[in-house]
Amino acid sequence: MYTHTTRIRVRYGETDQMGYVYYGNYAEYYEVGRVEMLRSLGMDYAGMERDGVMLPVLELNCKFIKPALYDQEITIVTTVNELPGVRIHFEYELFNNAGDLINTGNTTLVFIDMAKNRPCPAPAEFMERLRAHF
């Protein structure tokens, strides 16, 4: 299992008329968690794409527990519980600055060979870096 934590601050433009983070923005928060997790492994999406592999989202699930508010610092805990094959599954837990769990979610992404536009195994370098944590 590999877990990474990152923090973001809720910006005014991410909130709705009630002052809560607009529900659609949680998908972006999940993306921040994924991107920063990859960086923590010494990888990035841009590098994978240069190497001919993209990672589109296949599935997204989101559960709202408490609202996130303007100017709160949100902690995003991103976890990969199992080594990927053609697909990779991410779990997310979001906490407010009081440490309250406010949101949970998960996404499934698929590795795509950009030249063939077909699913492919996870890149060897990515697997090598991730495997060290399992």
Secondary structure, DSSP 8 states (H G I E B T S, - for coil): -EEEEEEEE--GGGB-TTSBB-TTHHHHHHHHHHHHHHHHTT--HHHHHHTTEE--EEEEEEEE-S--BTT-EEEEEEEE-S--SSEEEEEEEEE-TT--EEEEEEEEEE-EETTTTEE----HHHHHHHHTT-
